Amino acid sequence: MVEHVGGIKGKEIDTLVFDLGRVLIHWDPYGYMVGEFGEDVAKRLVERVFSAPEWNLMDKGDISESQLWKMMEERYPEDARYIHHMKNAVLNLLKPIEENTRLLPILKAHGYRMYVLSNFSYKAFEYVYNTFDFFKYFDCMVISSHVKKIKPNEDIFYELIERCGVRPSSSLFIDDRADNIETARSLGFRVIHLVEHGKLKEELEKILGINLG
């Protein structure tokens, strides 16, 4: 499923704002844990760890990765061995969605300004930034843990607008989460709610009116 606003002429858009996880970077800890630990443990860890309020605190930069994992191991001693495993595994789960990242130089060649607005913990972002070369195509990036603000709150969008000189009315915002999309839309951004990452090329071509190869 992909959601976008209708009636957009490509020439009205000069700026593309990308989320990272599940848009440009694979992020599926549940699928990994099902394979490693089984479905019951995977569901439990998603609820206890990956959906915990402290995860957002880590993404916001209020607590460190090491603090988060220590807290979870102490809180759930019965799952400590699984949590410890995931502490060491999470960075390896972060891989480029190559069918999408390969679009970036093409979009850049078409003259679009391109930005990142993403919730990402400090250590994880440093890892992906230093490991994958597609970040060179972005003109400006706002990362939650670096600015101590987090989506879907409006303040991180204002950070993007002010820091990067983004005009929402001529910008297309792409994200996999409905709450982030709603905030962007309320601030005047055009949006793609990308639920299936494999649909990015199709939707960009449709909205921008260009051929991405």
C-alpha positions in Angstrom: 0.0 0.0 0.0 1.2 3.5 -0.9 -0.5 6.7 -0.1 0.1 10.0 -1.8 -1.7 13.2 -2.4 -3.3 13.4 -5.8 -3.0 16.1 -8.5 0.7 16.9 -7.9 2.6 18.3 -10.9 6.2 17.2 -10.8 7.4 20.7 -11.7 5.9 22.0 -8.4 8.3 19.8 -6.4 12.0 20.7 -6.1 12.8 19.0 -2.8 12.7 15.4 -1.6 12.8 14.5 2.1 13.5 10.9 2.9 13.1 8.9 6.0 15.8 6.2 6.4 14.4 3.0 8.1 12.2 0.9 5.7 12.6 3.6 3.0 16.3 3.5 2.2 17.6 1.1 4.9 16.2 -2.3 5.8 15.0 -2.6 9.4 13.2 -5.8 10.3 14.3 -7.0 13.8 11.1 -9.0 14.1 11.9 -11.1 11.0 15.4 -11.6 12.2 14.3 -12.7 15.7 11.7 -15.1 14.3 14.5 -16.9 12.5 16.9 -16.9 15.5 14.6 -17.4 18.5 11.1 -18.3 17.2 7.9 -16.4 16.9 7.0 -16.3 20.6 10.3 -14.8 21.7 10.3 -12.4 18.7 6.8 -11.0 19.6 7.8 -10.6 23.2 11.0 -8.7 22.4 9.3 -6.5 19.9 6.8 -5.5 22.7 9.3 -5.3 25.5 12.3 -3.8 23.9 11.7 -2.4 20.4 8.4 -0.8 21.2 9.4 0.3 24.7 9.3 4.1 25.5 13.0 3.9 26.1 13.6 3.0 22.5 12.3 6.5 21.5 14.5 8.0 24.3 17.5 6.4 22.6 16.4 7.6 19.2 16.0 11.1 20.7 19.5 10.9 22.2 18.3 11.2 25.8 19.9 7.8 26.6 22.7 5.9 24.9 22.5 2.5 23.2 24.5 0.9 26.0 22.1 2.4 28.6 19.1 1.1 26.7 20.4 -2.5 26.4 21.6 -2.6 30.0 18.2 -1.4 31.2 16.4 -4.0 29.2 18.6 -6.9 30.3 18.1 -5.9 33.9 14.3 -5.4 33.5 13.8 -8.8 31.8 16.3 -11.2 33.2 14.4 -14.1 31.7 15.1 -12.7 28.3 18.6 -11.4 29.0 20.3 -13.8 26.6 18.1 -12.9 23.7 18.4 -9.2 24.5 22.2 -9.5 24.7 22.2 -11.2 21.3 20.1 -8.4 19.8 22.4 -5.8 21.3 25.2 -7.3 19.2 23.1 -8.0 16.1 21.2 -4.8 15.4 23.8 -2.9 13.5 24.2 -5.8 11.1 20.4 -5.6 10.3 20.9 -2.2 8.8 21.5 -2.7 5.1 20.6 -0.4 2.2 17.5 -1.1 0.3 19.4 -1.1 -3.0 16.5 -0.8 -5.3 15.7 2.5 -3.6 19.2 3.9 -2.9 20.1 3.5 -6.6 17.5 6.1 -7.3 19.3 8.8 -5.4 22.0 9.7 -8.0 19.3 9.7 -10.7 17.1 12.1 -8.7 20.1 14.2 -8.0 20.9 14.4 -11.7 17.4 15.6 -12.3 18.2 18.6 -10.1 16.2 17.7 -6.9 17.4 18.9 -3.6 17.5 15.9 -1.3 17.4 15.7 2.5 17.1 13.2 5.3 14.7 13.5 8.3 14.9 10.4 10.4 14.6 8.9 13.8 17.9 7.1 14.4 20.0 6.4 17.5 23.4 8.1 17.6 25.6 5.0 17.3 23.4 3.4 14.6 23.4 6.5 12.5 27.2 6.8 12.8 27.5 3.2 11.6 25.3 3.6 8.6 26.7 7.0 7.7 30.3 5.7 7.7 29.5 2.4 6.1 27.2 3.3 3.1 28.1 5.8 0.5 24.6 6.9 -0.6 24.6 9.6 2.0 26.8 11.7 -0.3 23.7 12.6 -2.4 22.0 14.5 0.5 22.3 18.2 0.8 21.3 18.3 4.5 20.3 15.8 7.2 18.4 16.1 10.4 18.8 13.0 12.7 16.7 12.7 15.9 19.6 11.7 18.2 21.7 14.6 17.0 19.1 17.3 17.5 17.3 15.8 20.6 14.0 16.0 18.7 11.9 13.1 17.3 9.2 12.4 14.8 6.2 12.6 14.7 6.6 15.8 16.8 6.4 19.0 14.8 9.6 20.4 16.3 11.9 18.1 14.4 10.1 19.2 11.1 10.7 22.8 12.0 14.4 21.9 12.6 14.5 20.6 9.0 12.7 23.6 7.6 15.0 26.1 9.4 18.3 24.3 9.2 18.0 23.1 5.7 15.9 25.8 4.1 13.1 23.5 3.2 9.8 24.9 1.9 7.1 22.4 2.7 4.9 23.5 -0.2 7.4 22.5 -2.8 8.7 19.4 -0.9 7.8 15.7 -1.1 8.2 13.8 2.2 8.6 10.0 2.1 8.1 7.9 5.3 6.8 4.5 6.2 4.9 5.6 9.3 1.4 7.1 9.3 1.9 9.3 12.3 5.0 10.9 10.7 3.0 11.4 7.4 0.2 13.1 9.2 2.5 15.6 10.9 4.2 16.3 7.5 0.9 16.8 5.8 -0.4 19.2 8.5 2.7 21.3 7.9 2.1 21.5 4.2 4.4 18.9 2.8 3.4 16.7 -0.1 3.7 13.1 1.1 4.2 9.4 0.1 3.2 7.0 2.8 5.5 4.1 1.8 4.2 0.9 3.4 5.9 -1.3 0.7 9.4 -0.2 0.1 9.4 -1.8 -3.4 6.9 0.8 -4.5 9.1 3.8 -4.1 10.3 4.1 -7.8 6.8 3.7 -9.1 5.4 6.4 -6.9 8.2 8.8 -7.5 7.8 8.4 -11.3 4.1 8.9 -11.0 4.3 12.0 -8.8 7.4 13.7 -10.4 6.6 12.8 -13.9 10.1 11.5 -14.7 11.6 8.2 -15.8 14.0 6.8 -13.1 15.3 4.0 -15.3 
